Amino acid sequence: MSSGDLWARALRVIPGGVNSPVRAMKAMGLDEPLFAARGEGAYLEDVNGRRYLDWVLSWGPLIFGHADPETVEAVVEAARAGTTFGTATEREVLLAEEIVDAVPSVELVRLVSSGTEAAMTTLRLARAVTGREPFVRFRGNYHGHADPFLSEAGSGVRTLGLEAAAEGRVVDYNDLAGVERVIEGAACVFVEPVAGNMGVVPPADGFLEGLRRLCDESGALLVFDEVITGFRVARGGAQERFGVLPDLTVLGKIVGGGLPLAAFGGRADLMERLAPEGDVYQAGTLSGNPLATAAGLSVLRRLTPEVFEELERKGERLERGLTRGQTPLGRFERVGAMATLFVDDYPALFRHLLERGIYIAPSQNEAMFLSTAHGDGEIDRTIEAVAEFVS
């Protein structure tokens, strides 16, 4: 079935024809989304049989590329034993141990099914622990689609230009003075330690350290949303890379190995407030799903220092090619294996690359994601295609 046929059918049964708004490509000047059929390594194939070099990688989870054989084998083996049980399993314990071992600030961790679920429960926990309702967050950051987080958020909210009512004292990213003005009485400060939903924006020197200091002084908790950065900019995430420890951490994407799984964790004295031991309720039918934990374990156990050295080398090659000294092809921002090329006409760049079989995010507000499956050839091909667009 062609993508045109699928699009016509999707519009009849799915709001807007897609199940996540950023997949729609109208903001890029296209009438229909890309309908994927299969993926392998750094490549994605659509239902029309066209092959694309993929820099989206399902928005970040696929650090070993599409259809990674070890991950697929782990999921198939788990599925043969049962797809869900609704009771505790060994792999939940093993994955929790991997997370606690990797993420410096996490002493206890709870597994859930999505980043939105993890973020909204973390906010609930922070409010309960501090006895405070207000919280501080940043313009252009994205913490999922729960009501408190949506106004002035990044990702698809910004791409589509949507207005949304929400809670929180919203300040500009990297504006430490702005935080200082509004932090009094706040339950927590919620932040992407590296912004990834307004394009990639690194933290300014001293910003994360300043947030830690302001939280300590005011009694607010510091929450790092590491859904994107966790296991990507370092095995222990941005908190390992920058040496600043939050009180609570939100995880997603890579932690589930490409299947629906997320997590939140932190200091034991805070996490012990969760039910059944504590008074803060959270539950989920598919939390710790055996297929997702199998995928997550398969990925996390292979994230060695050598993997991150390889990703850093590839990132540097991409950065050199897209900046080219005094004649940059755009403003390029990168932290580890996530990056964004900012250009004046991003939709035109998107269409130019798509026509040449290169798929980047259909939004200037999203990131490019490197994987071990991207080789020098894929990187150089992308650099040449962008140079052709600029010239």
N, C-alpha and C positions, 0 to 999 in steps of 0.2 A: 504494500500500500504506500502511495506517495505521501510526502509531507503535506501537500496541498489537501489531499483527501483527509488525512488525519486532522489537520487544522480545522476543516469544515465540521468534522464530527465532534472535535473537542469543544468548539464554540457552542454546540447544542447541549452539552452536558456538564461542562466545567466553567465556572465563572471566569470570564476573560480568556478562556481556553488554556489556562496554565494553573498549576497547583502551587506555584510560588511566583509572586509578581515580577521579580527581577529576571525570570526566564523569558518574559515577553520582550520582544525586540523593537517595539514601536518607537521607543526613545532613541533607537539607533537608525530610524528611518526605514525599517523593514516591516512587512505586514504579518509575518508569522515567525514563530520560534524555530530553533533547530530541534528536530526530532531525532534523538540518538537511537541507534540500533545496537551498537556494540563498541567496546573500547579495548585497546591493547597497548600497553606501555604508555608512550606519550601521545598516542593517536586515538581519535574518536571517529567513528563512521556513522553517518546519518542514514535514515531509512531510504534515501535515494541512492545510496551506495557511494556517496562522496566522503573522502577521507580528509580529516583535519588534524593538524598539529595542535594539540590542546594545551593551553596555558590556564584553563579554568580548573580542570581536575575536580569536578563536582564541588567547586568553591573551597577546595583546600584539603579534604581528607586524604587524598590519594598520594601520599608521599613516596610510595614505590610505584606509582603509575597505575593505569587501568588493568584490571584483571590480573593483578599480581599473583603468580602461581601459588605461592605459599599461603597467601591469604585465602584464595579460592579453595584450596585443599582443606584448610582449617575449617572453613564455613561448611563445606560439603560433609566433612566428617562429623561436625556438630549436628547438622541437620538430620543425618541418619539416626542419631540417638534421640531426636525429638526437637521440635522447633520452639517450644515454650512450655514451661512447667508451672509457673505461678508459685514456686517455692524456691528456697535457697539452692544454689549450685556451687560446685567447686570452682568453676571458672570466675564467678563473681569475686570470690576471695582472692584468687590469683591475680586478677586484673587490679583489684584494689591495692594489693601489695605492690604491684608494678608502679602504680600511680604514686603511692606514698614514698616509694624508693626514689622516684624520679623528681618529683616536684618539691622543692625545698621547704615550703611553708606548710605542706599538707601532712597532718598527722592522722586524720580520719577522713574518709571520703564516702559519699553516697552516689550510687549510680542511678541515672535517670535516662530518659529517651531522647531529649532534645535540648539544645542550648537555651531555648526560651524557657523550658521547664526548670533547668538548672538555675538560670538567672533570677527568675521570679521567686524561687524558693530561697535562694541566697538572700534576696532582699527581705523576705518574710523573716528569715532567721536573724538577720542583722537588726531589724526593728524589734524583735522579741528580746534579744539579748540586751540591747541598749535602752529599751523602753521609750524609744523616740520614733516618730513617724517620718519627718523630712529626710531627704537624702540629696546628695550632690552628684550630678553627672555632667557629661560634656557634650556640647553641640557637635553633631557629626559622628559620635560614637553610636554603636548599635548593640543592644543587649537582648535581641529578640523582640517578639511582637506582643508581649504582655502590656497591658494598659499603662503601667507607670513609666514605661521607657520610650514611648513613641514620639512625643513632640520633639521636633528639631533633631530627630535621629538621623543616622546615616543609612547606608545600603539602599534598598529599594524605596524607602520613604523619601529619601533625598532625590533619587533618580527620577521618581514619578512626580515629585513636587507636591506631595500630599501634606495636608494640614491635619494634625492629630492632637487631641487633648491628652494630656499626661500629667504625671506628677514629677517632683524633683526640682531642685534648684539648678538650672542649666547655665553653665559657663563655657567659655571658649576653651578648646583643648590647648594644653601647654600654658594656660593662664593661671599661674600659681597665686597671684594677687587676687584674682577673681574668686578663687576657692576660699582664700582667707577671709574675704568679705562675707561669705554666705555659709560657712561651715558650722557656725555656732548652733548647737541644738540638733545637728544632723546625726542620723543613725549610722550613716556610712558615706563614703565616697566611692562611687562605682566608675571604673575607668578601664578602657582598653590600654594596656601599658605600651603597646604600639598600635596606633589607630590603623584599622584595616578596612573600615567601612565609609571612609571619606577619601578613598585612595589611601595608600600607605603613607602615614605621617609618623616619623619617629618621635619619641619623647625628647623635648629640649633638655639640654644639660641641666641637671639638678631638679627637673620636674618631678620625677618619681620619688626622689629622696625628699623633696619638699612636701609632697602629699603624705608621705610616711610621718614626717615631723608634725604637720598640721593635724593629722588624725590622732597622733599620740597626745598632742596638747589639748585637743578638744573632746576627747573621749569617743570620737567617731571610729568606726571600723574601716579599714582600707580593703576594698574588694577589687581584685584584678580579674577582668573578663579575658581569659586566655583561650577562648573558644578557637580563635585563629592562631594565636602565637604559641599555644601549648604544644610541645613536641615538634614545633616547626622552626622557631628561631634558636632553639637549643632543646636538648632532651627535657630539661626542667623548665622550659618556656622562657618568657621574658624576665621572670623573676630571677632565674639563674643567670641569664645574659647580662642583666643590669645590676644584679646584686641588691635588689630591694625586695623585702618580703612583705606580702600583704597578710591580712588576717584571714581572709577567705578568698578562694579561687574558683572560677567557673571554667570548665573544660568542655570541649566538644570536638567535632571533626575528626582529627587524627586519632584521638583516644578510642574511637569506635571502629577504626580501620576501614571506613567506608560504609559501615552499616549504622542504623539509627541508634546512637548511644551518646550520652553526655554525662557529666559528673560535676559535683561541686564538693569542695573540701576545705579544710583549714585546721586551725588549732583545735585540739581535742576538747578543751573546755567550752568552746563554742559549738562544735558539732554534736556534743553530747546533749544539747538541748533539743535535738530532733527526736520525734517519736520513733520507737516505742519507749526509749529511756526518758525522753524529755517531753516538753509540752508544746513543741512546734511540729505541727502535722505536715507530713508529706507522704505520698504513696503513689504507686504506679503499677498497673497490671503487667507491663512489659519491661519494667526496670530490671536491668541486669540480664536481658534476654540472652539465651545461650548462643545464638548465632552471632550476635554483636560482640559478646565478650570473647568468643573464639577469634573473631577478626581482630579485635583490639589487642589481644594477647599476641597474636601472630606479628602484628606490626610493632608494638612497643618493645618486644624482646629483641628486635633487630636494629633498634635505633642506637647504634654504637657511635663513639666519637668519630670513627672513620666516615660514617654516613654524613654527619654534619660538616666535616671537613670537605667532603665531596660536594655537598650542596653549596657551601660557601664559595668554593672555587668556581662552580657553575654560575653562581650569582654574580661574582666579580667579572666573569667573562661577558655576561649579558650587560652588566653595568658599563663596562669599558666600551662595548660596542654601541650602546645607545646614548652615551654621553660624548664620546669622541673628542675629548679635550675641550678646545675652545669653540667647537661648533656642535653643540648638543642637538640631538634629534627631538628633544623635548625635556621637560624637567623630570628627572628620574629619581625616585626615592626607593630605597631598598633597605630592609633589615633581614639578614639571613636569607631564607628561601621564600620570601614574599616581597613583592615589588609592585610599583605603579609607574607607568609613563604618562605624565600629564602633558596634554597637547591642547592647542586652541580649539580644534574641531575633532573631538573624540569620536562622534558617530561616523565621520568620514574615514577616520583611521580604522575603525572597527570594520566597516564595509570593505575597505581596501584590502585588509588582511584576510577577511573571510573569503573574498573572491579568489585569493591566492592560497586557500586551504590552510589558513592559520586562524585559530579560534581564540580570541581573548574575551574577557568578560564584557557583556553587553551593557556596561556602565562604567563611567569614569570613576565612580565612587568605590569600585571593587579592586581587588588585587590580582596580579599574575602570580601563579604558584609554581615554583620549581619542584621537580621530583628527581629521583635517581634515574628515571627512565629518559629524561631529557639529556641528550648527548650534545657534544660540541656542534655537530651538524645541524641539529634542530635550533640551537641558539644562534648560530651564524645565519641560518636561513631567515630567522625572525628579524635579526638586525638588518639584513639586506632589504627585506620587504618594507621595514619601517623607513629606512633611508630612501627607498624609492618613493614612498609616500611624501616624505618631507621635500624631496627635490622636485 
